[in-house]
């Protein structure tokens, strides 16, 4: 069974580095284990770059193992130097507590907490926060040499630009986490992104030095997800793609996945979804034979939106997508329109009645009054999904959604948001 799981992870491209592959497979074959992944609460939401190790942890849960989700209430106060060329801004305890609560809600969306091997959530401030400086230095500081820590990529890469003692100690504090979970939850494996290899191996070193030779723990890292064209994964036109619906709406989330390039979509289906190898191979053939139908992208968008936001949010995102494709905006609420047109060209105008011709010229939607009259007469202009063909039509409060904005379309695809002040 462990062999099957590892084989599946390899096929999905989810294994980057492993300690003692043979020993880990044997352990997974012989017993159900606990394993963990940590997330530092540096923001009040995770983004899609954070979830690959978590989704990998979920795959272990689906094979009968128990996931431990560590939210770093303590480590988040220090800052991980991994993958960064400068010190993090320290956050207040109140902000970190708020972030922890928000991340917990997102974890509950991804993991099963109810079954026999239900996920367990822990916060490392519960044990790190109680430790005195003397305990830290005597019990753990003696275990790891400075030379060992200097050899870590996360530390070595910062020696030129500078690293504070605070961030220098991060790898040891994360090592204490692994040791604590090993002792109290029989946690045997840590999973992390490829930048976490140094921190994971520090944990294994501490476990080795504080236990007998028979003690066995393991580490796995996941490759960094990249796009085929070399650009950074996980960014949209509006910046990071967040799991929080208030930061990235379910419609925008759905659109991000729908717009995946053909060259990337099969890779993302393997990494992010739980659909089977057989289903993915069928979709791979569809990409080769009928790429224009975008079947693989549709499945990817559906699976991810349902996983992170639920069935209802997926239905809403699909409805907005369909309404925009058909041009039938009347089917959408004002809130849905706002979400759908967040990134279209926008202009501010004063709240006053204005003829349709004046409005589209002043908003920069057409270049001249002559062109505006022609567009209206030809039926090329619509306001909030209603075609306007009368040159005398006045745009006033009846057209202002939430008394704040209107969506004007010119032609089939060119949308503009007019915001009324």
C-alpha positions in Angstrom: 0.0 0.0 0.0 2.9 2.4 0.8 4.4 1.4 -2.4 1.2 2.3 -4.3 1.0 5.7 -2.6 4.6 6.5 -3.4 4.2 5.3 -7.0 1.2 7.6 -7.3 3.0 10.6 -5.8 5.9 10.0 -8.3 3.5 9.8 -11.2 1.9 13.1 -10.2 5.3 14.7 -10.0 5.0 15.4 -6.2 8.3 14.0 -5.0 11.3 16.2 -5.1 13.6 15.0 -2.2 13.2 12.1 0.2 15.2 10.7 3.1 15.6 6.9 3.1 13.0 6.1 0.4 13.1 2.4 1.1 12.6 2.8 4.9 9.7 5.1 4.3 7.9 2.7 1.9 8.4 -0.1 4.5 7.0 2.1 7.3 3.9 3.1 5.1 3.4 -0.6 4.2 3.5 -1.9 7.7 1.5 0.7 9.7 -0.8 3.6 9.7 1.2 6.7 10.7 0.8 10.3 11.6 2.6 12.9 9.4 2.6 16.7 9.3 3.0 19.8 7.3 3.4 23.3 8.8 2.0 26.6 7.6 3.2 29.9 9.2 0.4 32.4 9.6 2.1 35.3 7.8 -1.1 36.4 6.2 -4.9 36.0 7.0 -5.2 33.6 4.0 -3.3 31.0 2.2 -2.8 31.3 -1.5 -2.7 28.5 -4.1 1.1 28.2 -3.9 0.8 27.1 -0.2 -1.6 24.2 -0.8 0.6 21.7 -2.8 2.2 20.2 0.3 -1.2 20.2 2.1 -3.0 18.5 -0.8 -0.1 15.9 -0.8 -0.8 15.4 3.0 -4.4 14.8 2.1 -3.4 12.0 -0.3 -1.7 10.3 2.7 -5.0 10.7 4.6 -6.9 9.1 1.8 -4.6 6.1 2.1 -5.5 5.7 5.8 -2.8 7.8 7.5 -3.5 10.7 9.9 -2.5 14.3 8.9 -1.3 16.7 11.6 -1.7 20.3 10.5 0.7 22.6 12.3 -0.2 26.3 12.2 2.9 28.2 13.3 1.7 30.6 16.0 5.3 30.7 17.3 7.4 30.3 14.1 5.2 32.9 12.4 6.4 35.4 15.0 10.0 34.8 14.0 10.0 34.4 10.2 11.4 31.7 8.0 14.5 32.9 6.0 13.9 30.1 3.4 13.5 31.5 -0.1 13.9 35.1 1.0 16.7 37.6 0.5 15.6 40.0 3.3 14.2 39.9 6.8 10.4 39.6 7.3 8.4 42.4 9.0 7.5 41.1 12.4 3.7 41.0 13.0 1.9 41.6 16.3 0.6 38.7 18.4 -3.0 39.8 17.7 -2.5 39.8 14.0 -0.9 36.4 14.1 -3.8 35.0 16.2 -6.3 36.4 13.6 -4.3 34.8 10.8 -4.2 31.5 12.6 -8.0 31.4 12.9 -8.5 32.3 9.2 -6.1 29.6 8.1 -7.8 27.0 10.3 -11.1 27.6 8.5 -9.3 27.0 5.1 -7.7 23.8 6.4 -11.1 22.5 7.4 -12.2 22.9 3.7 -9.4 20.7 2.5 -9.2 17.9 5.1 -11.5 15.3 6.7 -11.6 16.0 10.4 -14.3 13.5 11.3 -13.2 10.0 10.3 -11.1 7.5 12.3 -7.9 9.0 10.8 -9.3 12.6 10.9 -6.9 15.5 10.7 -5.6 17.0 13.8 -4.7 20.7 14.1 -2.0 22.0 16.4 -0.4 25.4 17.1 3.4 25.4 17.9 3.0 28.3 20.3 1.4 25.8 22.7 4.9 24.3 23.3 7.4 26.8 22.0 5.6 29.7 23.8 6.1 28.0 27.2 9.8 27.3 26.7 12.3 29.6 28.5 15.4 30.9 26.8 17.6 28.7 29.2 15.6 25.6 28.3 15.9 26.4 24.6 19.7 26.8 24.8 20.3 23.9 27.1 18.0 21.3 25.6 18.2 22.1 21.9 20.9 24.7 21.3 23.5 22.2 22.3 22.3 19.6 19.8 23.0 21.6 16.6 26.4 23.2 15.7 26.7 26.6 14.2 28.6 25.0 11.3 25.6 22.7 10.6 23.3 25.7 10.5 25.6 27.7 8.3 25.6 24.9 5.7 21.8 25.3 5.3 20.9 27.0 2.1 18.3 29.2 3.8 21.1 30.6 6.0 24.1 30.5 3.6 22.2 32.5 1.0 21.6 35.3 3.5 25.2 35.7 4.9 26.1 38.3 2.3 23.0 40.5 2.8 22.7 39.7 6.5 20.5 37.6 8.7 19.4 38.4 12.2 19.9 35.9 15.1 16.1 35.6 15.2 15.8 34.2 11.7 19.0 32.3 12.1 17.3 30.2 14.9 14.3 29.5 12.8 15.5 26.1 11.5 16.2 24.9 15.1 12.8 26.0 16.3 11.1 24.1 13.4 13.3 21.1 14.3 11.8 21.3 17.9 8.3 21.1 16.3 9.1 17.9 14.5 10.7 16.4 17.7 7.6 17.5 19.8 5.2 15.9 17.3 7.3 12.8 17.1 7.2 12.5 20.9 3.5 13.4 21.5 1.7 12.2 18.4 4.1 9.5 17.0 4.5 11.7 14.0 7.0 10.0 11.6 7.1 12.1 8.4 7.3 15.8 7.7 6.2 17.2 4.3 7.1 20.6 2.9 7.9 22.6 -0.2 11.3 22.3 -1.8 12.6 25.3 0.2 11.9 23.4 3.4 14.5 20.6 3.0 17.0 22.3 5.4 14.4 22.8 8.1 13.1 19.2 7.7 16.6 17.7 7.9 17.3 19.8 11.0 14.2 18.2 12.6 15.5 14.7 11.7 18.9 15.6 13.3 17.2 16.7 16.6 15.1 13.5 16.7 18.2 11.4 16.0 20.1 13.1 18.8 17.3 13.0 21.4 16.2 9.4 20.8 17.8 6.0 20.4 19.0 4.5 17.2 15.8 2.6 16.6 13.8 5.9 16.3 13.0 6.5 12.7 11.5 9.7 11.1 11.5 10.8 7.5 11.2 13.9 5.3 9.7 14.6 1.9 9.7 17.8 -0.1 7.5 18.7 -3.0 8.9 20.4 -6.2 8.1 24.1 -6.8 5.2 24.3 -9.2 6.2 26.2 -12.4 4.5 27.1 -15.7 5.7 25.6 -19.0 6.6 29.1 -20.3 8.8 29.7 -17.3 6.6 32.4 -15.7 5.6 32.2 -12.0 2.8 29.9 -11.1 -0.1 31.2 -8.9 -0.3 34.8 -10.1 -3.2 36.3 -11.9 -3.7 39.8 -13.3 -4.8 40.9 -9.9 -1.8 39.4 -8.0 -1.8 36.2 -5.9 -4.7 33.8 -6.1 -6.0 33.6 -2.5 -8.1 30.9 -0.9 -10.1 33.6 0.9 -13.3 34.4 -1.1 -13.0 38.1 -0.1 -9.5 38.4 -1.6 -10.1 36.2 -4.7 -13.8 35.6 -5.5 -14.8 32.1 -6.4 -15.5 33.4 -9.9 -12.0 34.8 -10.2 -10.6 31.5 -8.7 -12.6 29.5 -11.2 -11.4 31.7 -14.1 -7.7 31.3 -13.0 -7.9 27.5 -13.5 -10.1 27.7 -16.7 -7.4 29.9 -18.2 -4.6 27.3 -17.7 -2.5 26.8 -20.8 -2.8 23.5 -22.7 0.9 22.9 -21.9 0.3 23.1 -18.1 -3.2 21.6 -17.6 -2.4 17.9 -17.3 0.5 18.7 -14.9 -1.9 20.7 -12.7 -4.6 18.0 -12.8 -2.0 15.6 -11.4 -0.7 18.0 -8.7 -3.9 19.7 -7.5 -6.8 17.3 -8.0 -7.7 13.9 -6.6 -9.2 12.5 -9.8 -7.7 9.2 -10.9 -4.9 8.4 -13.2 -7.3 6.8 -15.7 -9.5 10.0 -15.8 -6.4 12.2 -16.2 -5.1 10.1 -19.1 -8.4 10.4 -20.9 -8.2 14.2 -20.5 -4.6 14.2 -21.8 -5.9 12.6 -25.0 -8.6 15.2 -25.2 -6.0 18.0 -25.0 -4.1 16.4 -27.8 -7.1 15.8 -30.1 -9.6 18.6 -29.1 -7.7 21.3 -27.3 -10.3 23.9 -28.4 -13.0 22.2 -26.2 -10.9 22.9 -23.1 -12.3 19.8 -21.3 -9.2 19.4 -19.1 -9.3 23.0 -18.0 -13.0 22.8 -17.2 -12.5 19.7 -15.0 -9.5 21.4 -13.3 -11.5 24.6 -12.6 -14.5 22.6 -11.3 -12.5 20.3 -9.0 -10.4 23.2 -7.5 -13.4 25.6 -7.0 -15.5 22.8 -5.4 -12.6 21.8 -3.1 -11.8 25.3 -1.8 -15.2 27.0 -2.0 -17.8 24.3 -2.1 -20.5 23.1 -4.6 -22.7 26.3 -4.4 -19.8 28.6 -5.1 -18.8 26.5 -8.1 -22.4 26.7 -9.5 -22.3 30.5 -9.0 -19.0 30.8 -10.8 -20.3 28.6 -13.7 -23.4 30.8 -13.9 -21.4 34.0 -14.1 -19.1 32.5 -16.7 -22.2 31.4 -18.8 -23.8 34.8 -18.5 -20.7 36.6 -19.7 -20.2 34.2 -22.6 -23.8 34.7 -23.8 -23.9 38.4 -22.9 -27.0 37.9 -20.8 -26.0 40.0 -17.7 -29.6 40.2 -16.5 -29.1 36.8 -15.0 -26.5 38.2 -12.6 -26.9 40.1 -9.3 -25.1 43.4 -8.8 -22.6 41.6 -6.5 -21.9 39.0 -9.1 -21.4 41.7 -11.8 -19.0 43.5 -9.5 -16.9 40.3 -9.1 -17.1 39.4 -12.8 -15.9 42.8 -14.0 -13.4 43.6 -11.3 -10.5 43.8 -13.7 -12.2 45.4 -16.8 -11.3 49.1 -17.7 -13.0 51.3 -15.2 -13.9 55.1 -15.2 -15.4 57.4 -12.5 -18.2 59.7 -13.3 -20.4 62.1 -11.4 -23.9 60.9 -10.4 -26.1 62.8 -12.9 -28.4 61.9 -15.7 -26.5 61.7 -19.0 -27.4 60.7 -22.5 -26.1 57.4 -23.7 -24.0 59.1 -26.4 -22.4 61.6 -24.0 -21.8 58.8 -21.4 -19.9 56.5 -23.8 -17.8 59.3 -25.2 -16.9 60.8 -21.8 -16.1 57.3 -20.4 -13.7 56.7 -23.3 -15.7 53.8 -24.6 -15.9 55.3 -28.1 -13.6 57.9 -29.6 -16.2 60.5 -30.9 -19.8 61.5 -30.8 -20.2 60.4 -34.4 -18.8 56.9 -33.6 -21.0 56.8 -30.5 -24.2 57.5 -32.4 -23.2 54.9 -35.0 -22.6 52.3 -32.3 -25.9 53.0 -30.5 -27.9 52.9 -33.8 -26.2 49.6 -34.8 -27.1 47.9 -31.5 -23.4 47.6 -30.4 -24.0 49.2 -27.0 -25.6 47.7 -24.0 -26.0 48.8 -20.3 -26.1 46.1 -17.7 -26.9 43.6 -20.3 -29.8 45.6 -21.9 -29.2 46.7 -25.5 -29.6 50.5 -26.0 -30.5 51.6 -29.6 -32.3 54.9 -28.8 -30.0 57.9 -29.2 -32.1 59.9 -26.7 -31.7 57.2 -24.0 -30.7 58.8 -20.6 -28.5 56.9 -18.2 -29.6 57.8 -14.7 -30.4 56.2 -11.2 -32.4 53.4 -12.8 -29.2 52.1 -14.5 -26.9 52.5 -11.4 -26.5 49.1 -9.7 -26.3 49.5 -5.9 -26.5 53.3 -6.9 -22.7 52.9 -7.6 -21.8 51.4 -11.0 -23.0 50.3 -14.4 -21.5 47.8 -16.9 -21.4 49.1 -20.4 -20.6 46.7 -23.3 -19.5 47.8 -26.7 -19.6 45.0 -29.4 -19.4 41.4 -28.3 -16.5 41.4 -25.8 -15.5 45.0 -24.7 -16.8 45.6 -21.2 -16.3 48.8 -19.2 -17.3 49.6 -15.6 -18.6 53.1 -15.0 -18.3 54.0 -11.3 -20.6 56.8 -10.1 -19.3 59.1 -7.3 
